[in-house]
Amino acid sequence: MRFCVYPLVLFCCATVLASPACAEKTLVSVKDITIEGGLDIGGSAFYLPNVNFGAGSYAPRSGGRYNRAQSPTYGELYGKPILSGRWDLGQGVAIIGKASALGAATLGHGDAQEVSQTSGTPRSIYLEEANIGVTLPVHLAGKSQQLTVLGGRQAFAVDDGFLIGKGTYSAGSRGAWWYAPRFAFSGPGVIKLEGNPVRADIFMLESNADNDIDWGNDRPKTKFVGFDVSWFRNTPGGHGESTYADRAAYVTLTYFHVRDADTSSHYDYSARGDRNGMNVASLSWGGALLPFRPLGISKNFTFYGSFVSEQNSHAGNGYKSVEAYGMYFEPGYRFTMLPWQPQIFYRYTRYGGNKNPNGTVKHSYDTFFLYDGKRYTYGGYWPGEIVGMYLAPLSDLEVHQLDLTATPPVHLLNKGDNLKLGLHYYDLSLLYPSGVGLKSVGRHISDELDVTAEYTMNATTSAALAGGVAFAGPSGRALAHAGVPGGYPVPDIGHHAGIIEAYFYKHF
């Protein structure tokens, strides 16, 4: 396997995407009115030798033809200017608002899915956030809380985004498919009640979908209404009522109902386009939740997880009903007493699937608004940077994941920076090969090992470099074979695929 390292890869020599919650620059401050501004920029670069185990990646051309790349290279860039404002009216009451736009481009071959969704160097500038609201103090059950009513286009996530986190899909002319820098949902909006140790949201939102922009690959346009309520325990000095990362432990109950969703033929390729009328409930938890004080590991042992149930008695697209589920369980431990403070976790993920592809009850899990996560895990909830990102379905899937990270006591550019090294192993299998149209083939898709170096200069600047190799199983080779566009000769499907990737992030 040959690797090619490009200048951008060298420049981005090393980490986890910095939090978007960074201090903004004050542009105007007059009496009780404050206007702040900021700018996010990011970029990524990829080289994928023998992608999709040799099947390659096919870039659509005019007239229904394709250009094939066996080892594609591509890059992504984006920029996001941000304006936010606050008008303090006294007594803790304030009017708040935010507006942002996002410009993005994909260069080179485009993303490495078998049929690329961002080929042809697409670039775009679109509105991201545009909202206004009011925030005020309230007192319920003898305690103080903050109530915020925010209407319009806005980013919104429940916990770490396993169920709700992304309202806009980045494909087609939008560009930046892998980086996926768009998050905003359209309104009406959200009501937040932020207290300690209980917080809650009531939301009525819709995803932003446009198949003209996304070349027919967008997710269903979905209008939904629901709530979430969390009990949490703060980290020392933290503000878990408003910041997920400050919750040392939490349990969250979420429910939403899909008021309306597109069930047109645009979405038949995913077998998940029957959202209309869906009822979705989730129980999620995380952090140092379990009482291990007698063993002396209560602060270092974490246990994250989520269970999602999807039910619909009036499904579309040929189904009579939906009975689907998705879940993950993730115990982990940080060895604070050892040099480099290594941290290890095991994650078991299972997305339900259909054993009978011709059945009338759909058991295939719908990931809805899955976001790749805000915690310490490289890649978030995507099962690998090679197979899970470009080939494997996020339904009818079982994943065993093992992660080991360590932070050496070195500083590269300043005394406050850090470098985190990681090993990430993924074992992927289909639950039911017949459910995705594969016959007489074994369940195993692939084994994958990725190596990462993540560098954080400060709260506003970070970068990462990753490399990996994947080994195909029978279902992995069958999926690669099945993904070749009709009328094209099937290349030799091999046993290996690789990747080198890099990205950077900067907030001004």
C-alpha positions in Angstrom: 0.0 0.0 0.0 1.4 3.3 -1.1 0.8 6.6 0.8 1.3 10.1 -0.6 1.7 13.0 1.8 0.6 16.4 0.4 1.8 19.8 1.6 -1.4 20.4 3.4 -1.1 17.1 5.3 2.4 18.2 6.4 1.1 21.6 7.5 -1.7 20.0 9.4 0.7 17.8 11.3 -1.5 17.1 14.1 -6.4 17.4 16.7 -9.8 17.2 17.8 -12.0 19.9 16.3 -12.0 22.9 18.7 -15.3 23.7 20.3 -17.3 26.3 18.4 -18.1 28.0 21.7 -15.1 30.4 21.6 -14.9 34.0 22.8 -16.0 36.5 20.2 -14.6 39.9 19.4 -16.7 42.9 20.6 -17.5 45.1 17.6 -20.0 47.5 19.2 -20.7 48.2 22.9 -23.2 51.1 23.4 -24.9 51.3 26.8 -26.8 48.0 27.1 -26.3 46.8 23.5 -23.4 44.6 22.6 -22.6 43.2 19.1 -19.9 40.6 18.7 -18.3 39.0 15.7 -16.2 36.0 14.9 -14.9 33.8 12.0 -14.4 30.1 11.8 -12.2 28.6 9.1 -11.4 24.9 8.5 -9.8 22.6 5.9 -9.1 19.0 5.3 -7.1 16.8 2.9 -7.4 13.1 2.0 -5.6 10.4 0.1 -7.4 7.0 -0.1 -5.3 4.2 -1.7 -7.4 1.4 -3.1 -10.6 3.0 -1.8 -13.7 0.7 -1.3 -11.3 -2.3 -1.5 -10.4 -1.5 -5.1 -13.9 -0.7 -6.4 -12.9 2.9 -6.5 -15.0 6.1 -6.4 -17.1 7.2 -9.3 -17.6 10.9 -10.0 -20.8 11.7 -11.9 -20.5 13.5 -15.2 -23.1 15.0 -17.5 -25.1 12.5 -19.6 -25.1 9.9 -16.9 -21.4 8.9 -17.3 -18.8 8.5 -14.5 -15.1 9.0 -14.0 -13.5 6.4 -11.8 -10.6 7.0 -9.4 -9.1 4.0 -7.7 -7.1 6.0 -5.2 -8.8 9.4 -5.0 -7.4 12.6 -3.4 -9.5 15.5 -2.4 -9.6 18.5 -0.1 -12.2 20.7 1.6 -12.2 24.3 2.8 -14.9 26.3 4.6 -15.3 29.7 6.2 -18.1 30.9 8.6 -18.5 34.6 9.6 -20.6 35.0 12.7 -22.5 38.0 14.2 -24.2 37.9 17.6 -26.0 40.5 19.6 -27.4 41.1 23.1 -29.6 43.9 24.4 -29.8 43.9 28.2 -33.1 45.2 29.4 -32.4 45.0 33.1 -33.4 42.5 35.9 -31.6 39.8 34.0 -33.8 40.1 30.9 -32.1 40.3 27.5 -32.9 40.1 23.8 -30.4 38.0 21.9 -29.8 37.1 18.3 -27.3 35.5 16.0 -26.6 35.4 12.2 -24.0 33.5 10.2 -23.2 32.4 6.7 -21.1 29.5 5.5 -19.0 29.2 2.4 -17.5 25.9 1.5 -15.7 24.1 -1.4 -14.5 20.6 -2.3 -11.4 20.2 -4.4 -9.9 17.2 -6.3 -11.8 14.0 -6.9 -14.5 14.7 -4.3 -15.5 12.5 -1.4 -14.6 8.8 -1.8 -18.0 7.2 -1.6 -18.5 4.8 -4.5 -20.6 7.4 -6.2 -19.2 10.6 -5.0 -21.6 13.3 -3.7 -19.1 16.2 -4.0 -17.2 15.7 -7.3 -16.6 18.5 -9.8 -15.2 21.0 -7.3 -18.5 22.3 -5.9 -18.5 25.5 -3.9 -21.3 27.5 -2.3 -22.2 30.3 0.1 -25.5 29.8 2.1 -27.1 31.2 5.2 -26.4 29.2 8.3 -28.0 30.7 11.4 -30.5 33.5 11.7 -32.3 33.7 15.0 -33.7 36.1 17.7 -35.0 35.5 21.1 -35.3 36.5 24.7 -33.7 35.2 27.9 -34.9 35.8 31.4 -34.5 34.5 35.0 -37.2 32.3 36.5 -37.8 30.6 39.8 -39.4 27.2 39.9 -39.5 24.7 42.8 -37.6 27.2 45.0 -34.6 27.3 42.6 -33.3 29.7 40.1 -33.3 28.9 36.4 -32.7 30.7 33.1 -35.5 30.6 30.5 -34.6 31.2 26.8 -37.0 31.4 23.9 -35.1 31.4 20.6 -36.8 31.4 17.2 -35.4 31.0 13.7 -32.5 29.0 12.2 -30.2 27.7 14.9 -27.8 25.0 15.9 -29.4 22.5 18.3 -28.1 19.3 19.9 -29.3 16.9 22.6 -26.4 15.6 24.6 -23.6 14.5 22.3 -25.7 14.5 19.1 -26.3 10.7 18.7 -29.9 11.4 17.9 -30.2 15.2 17.3 -27.3 17.3 16.3 -27.2 18.2 12.6 -30.0 19.9 10.7 -28.2 20.4 7.3 -26.5 17.8 5.2 -23.3 18.8 3.4 -23.4 17.2 -0.1 -23.7 18.2 -3.7 -23.2 21.9 -4.4 -22.9 22.6 -0.7 -19.5 20.9 -0.6 -17.3 19.9 2.3 -19.0 16.5 2.8 -16.5 15.1 5.2 -16.0 18.2 7.3 -19.7 18.8 7.4 -19.5 22.3 8.9 -23.3 23.0 8.7 -25.5 22.4 11.7 -28.5 24.7 11.7 -32.1 23.6 11.8 -34.9 25.9 10.6 -37.5 27.1 13.1 -39.9 27.8 14.5 -37.5 27.4 17.4 -36.6 26.1 20.9 -37.5 26.9 24.5 -34.7 26.2 27.0 -35.0 25.9 30.7 -31.5 25.8 32.2 -31.3 24.9 35.9 -29.1 22.8 38.1 -29.3 19.8 38.4 -32.2 19.6 36.0 -32.4 21.3 32.5 -34.9 20.8 29.6 -35.7 21.8 26.1 -38.9 22.0 24.1 -38.3 22.2 20.4 -40.2 22.6 17.1 -37.7 22.4 14.3 -37.2 21.1 10.8 -34.1 19.9 8.8 -32.8 21.9 5.9 -33.1 19.7 2.8 -32.8 20.7 -0.9 -32.3 18.0 -3.5 -31.5 20.5 -6.2 -28.5 21.7 -4.2 -27.6 18.2 -3.0 -28.0 16.5 -6.4 -30.8 14.2 -5.1 -28.7 12.9 -2.2 -30.2 15.0 0.6 -31.9 13.5 3.7 -35.7 13.7 4.0 -37.0 17.2 4.8 -38.3 16.6 8.3 -40.5 18.7 10.6 -40.5 17.5 14.2 -41.7 18.5 17.7 -40.6 17.2 21.0 -38.7 17.7 24.3 -35.7 16.5 26.3 -35.1 16.7 30.0 -31.7 16.0 31.7 -30.5 15.4 35.3 -26.8 16.2 35.5 -23.9 16.7 37.9 -21.5 19.5 37.2 -17.7 19.3 36.9 -16.0 21.6 39.4 -16.8 25.2 38.4 -18.8 23.9 35.4 -22.0 25.1 33.8 -23.7 21.9 32.7 -27.1 23.6 32.4 -25.8 25.2 29.2 -22.6 23.3 28.3 -22.6 19.6 27.6 -18.8 19.2 28.2 -19.3 20.5 31.8 -21.6 17.6 32.8 -19.6 15.1 34.9 -22.6 12.8 34.8 -26.0 12.9 33.2 -29.2 11.0 32.3 -31.4 12.4 29.5 -34.9 11.4 28.3 -35.8 12.6 24.8 -39.0 12.3 22.7 -40.1 13.8 19.4 -42.8 13.3 16.9 -42.3 13.8 13.1 -45.1 16.1 12.0 -44.2 15.9 8.3 -41.4 14.4 6.2 -40.6 13.9 2.5 -41.2 10.3 1.5 -40.5 10.7 -2.2 -38.4 8.4 -4.4 -35.4 10.7 -3.7 -34.9 8.8 -0.5 -35.5 5.2 -1.5 -31.8 4.5 -1.8 -31.5 4.7 2.0 -34.6 2.6 2.8 -35.1 5.1 5.6 -37.4 7.7 3.9 -40.6 6.8 5.8 -40.3 9.3 8.7 -43.7 10.9 8.4 -45.7 10.2 11.6 -42.7 8.6 13.4 -42.5 8.6 17.2 -38.9 8.5 18.5 -37.9 8.1 22.2 -34.4 7.9 23.6 -32.8 7.3 27.0 -29.1 8.4 27.1 -26.5 8.7 29.8 -22.9 9.4 30.4 -19.9 10.4 32.5 -18.8 9.2 35.9 -22.3 7.9 36.5 -21.8 4.6 38.4 -20.9 4.6 42.2 -17.5 3.0 42.3 -16.2 5.0 45.3 -15.3 1.8 47.4 -12.9 0.8 44.5 -11.4 4.3 44.3 -12.1 4.6 40.5 -15.3 6.7 40.6 -13.6 9.8 39.0 -11.8 7.9 36.3 -14.4 5.3 35.2 -17.0 6.6 32.7 -20.0 4.9 31.1 -21.8 6.5 28.2 -24.7 5.0 26.2 -28.0 5.6 24.4 -31.0 3.5 23.4 -33.3 4.9 20.7 -36.7 3.4 19.8 -38.5 4.4 16.6 -42.2 3.5 16.1 -44.6 4.4 13.3 -47.9 2.7 12.6 -48.5 4.7 9.4 -45.2 4.2 7.5 -44.7 5.1 3.8 -42.6 3.8 0.9 -44.4 0.4 0.9 -44.1 -0.3 4.7 -47.1 -0.8 7.0 -45.2 0.1 10.1 -41.8 0.9 11.7 -40.3 -0.9 14.7 -36.6 0.0 14.8 -33.9 0.7 17.4 -30.4 1.9 17.7 -28.0 1.8 20.7 -24.5 2.1 21.9 -22.8 1.2 25.2 -19.4 2.6 26.1 -17.4 1.9 29.3 -14.1 3.7 29.6 -11.3 4.4 32.0 -8.5 7.0 32.3 -5.3 5.9 34.1 -4.4 9.1 35.7 -1.7 7.5 37.8 0.3 6.4 34.8 2.6 8.5 32.6 0.8 10.1 29.6 -2.5 9.4 31.4 -3.7 6.8 28.8 -7.5 6.5 28.3 -9.2 3.4 27.0 -12.8 2.7 26.0 -14.8 0.0 24.4 -17.9 0.9 22.5 -20.6 -1.5 21.2 -22.9 0.0 18.7 -25.9 -1.7 17.1 -28.2 -0.2 14.4 -31.3 -2.4 13.8 -31.9 -3.9 10.4 -34.4 -5.9 8.3 -33.8 -9.6 8.0 -36.5 -9.8 5.2 -35.9 -7.0 2.6 -39.5 -7.6 1.3 -41.2 -7.5 4.7 -43.9 -4.9 5.5 -42.5 -3.9 8.9 -39.3 -1.8 8.7 -36.7 -2.6 11.3 -33.9 -0.6 9.7 -32.7 2.1 12.0 -32.9 5.7 10.9 -30.0 7.9 12.3 -32.1 11.0 11.8 -29.9 14.0 12.8 -26.7 12.1 13.9 -23.8 14.4 14.7 -20.3 13.0 15.0 -20.0 13.9 18.7 -18.4 16.5 20.9 -16.4 14.3 23.3 -12.8 13.0 23.3 -13.3 10.4 20.5 -11.7 10.9 17.1 -14.3 10.3 14.4 -17.3 10.5 16.8 -20.0 8.0 16.1 -18.8 7.2 12.5 -17.4 3.6 12.7 -14.0 4.3 11.1 -12.3 6.7 8.7 -12.2 4.2 5.8 -15.1 1.7 5.7 -17.6 3.3 8.2 -17.2 6.7 6.5 -17.4 5.7 2.8 -18.9 2.2 2.4 -20.8 0.7 5.3 -24.4 1.6 5.9 -25.4 3.2 9.2 -28.3 0.7 9.5 -28.4 -3.1 9.8 -24.9 -2.7 11.4 -23.0 -4.0 14.4 -19.8 -2.3 15.5 -17.1 -3.3 18.1 -14.8 -0.3 18.7 -11.7 -0.1 20.9 -10.0 3.2 21.5 -6.7 4.0 23.3 -5.4 7.5 23.6 -2.5 9.1 25.5 -1.2 12.6 26.0 2.6 12.8 26.2 4.0 15.6 28.4 5.3 17.7 25.5 4.6 21.1 24.2 5.3 21.9 20.6 4.5 25.6 20.2 3.6 27.0 23.6 3.3 26.0 27.2 -0.5 25.5 27.0 -0.7 23.3 24.0 -1.1 19.5 24.0 -0.6 16.6 21.7 -2.8 13.5 21.9 -1.9 10.2 20.2 -4.5 7.5 19.5 -5.1 4.0 18.3 -8.7 3.2 17.1 -9.9 -0.3 16.1 -13.2 -1.0 14.4 -14.8 -4.4 13.8 -17.9 -4.0 11.5 -20.5 -6.6 10.6 -23.9 -6.6 9.0 -26.7 -7.9 11.2 -28.5 -9.4 8.2 -26.8 -9.4 4.8 -30.1 -10.3 3.2 -31.6 -7.0 4.6 -29.3 -5.0 2.3 -29.8 -7.2 -0.7 -26.7 -9.5 -0.2 -27.3 -13.3 -0.6 -25.2 -16.2 0.7 -22.5 -14.0 2.1 -20.9 -13.8 5.6 -21.8 -11.0 8.0 -18.3 -9.5 8.5 -17.6 -6.2 6.7 -14.1 -5.2 7.8 -11.5 -4.7 10.5 -9.9 -1.3 10.6 -7.1 0.2 12.5 -6.5 4.0 12.5 -3.6 6.0 14.1 -4.1 9.6 15.0 -2.1 12.6 16.2 -4.3 15.5 17.5 -2.7 18.8 18.3 -4.5 21.6 20.2 -2.6 24.9 20.3 -5.3 26.7 22.3 -9.0 27.0 22.5 -9.3 28.5 19.1 -6.7 26.5 17.0 -6.4 22.8 16.4 -5.4 20.3 13.8 -5.1 16.5 13.3 -3.3 13.9 11.2 -4.6 10.4 10.8 -3.7 7.3 8.9 -5.2 3.8 8.7 -5.7 0.5 7.0 -8.8 -1.7 6.6 -9.1 -5.4 5.9 -12.2 -6.6 4.0 -14.6 -9.3 5.1 -17.0 -11.1 2.8 -19.8 -8.5 3.3 -17.3 -5.6 2.7 -16.3 -7.0 -0.7 -19.9 -7.7 -1.5 -20.9 -4.1 -0.7 -18.1 -2.8 -2.8 -19.1 -5.0 -5.7 -22.8 -3.9 -5.4 -21.9 -0.2 -5.3 -20.3 -0.1 -8.8 -22.7 1.9 -11.1 -24.7 -0.2 -13.6 -23.1 -0.8 -17.0 -19.5 -0.4 -15.7 -17.1 -3.3 -15.4 -16.5 -4.5 -11.9 -12.9 -4.0 -10.9 -10.9 -6.5 -8.9 -12.2 -6.3 -5.4 -9.3 -6.7 -3.0 -8.8 -7.2 0.7 -7.2 -3.9 1.7 -7.9 -0.1 1.7 -6.1 2.8 3.3 -6.3 6.4 4.2 -4.2 9.4 5.1 -6.2 12.5 6.2 -5.6 15.8 7.9 -7.6 18.7 9.0 -7.3 22.1 10.8 -9.6 24.5 12.5 -9.2 28.1 13.5 -11.5 30.6 15.2 -10.9 34.3 15.0 
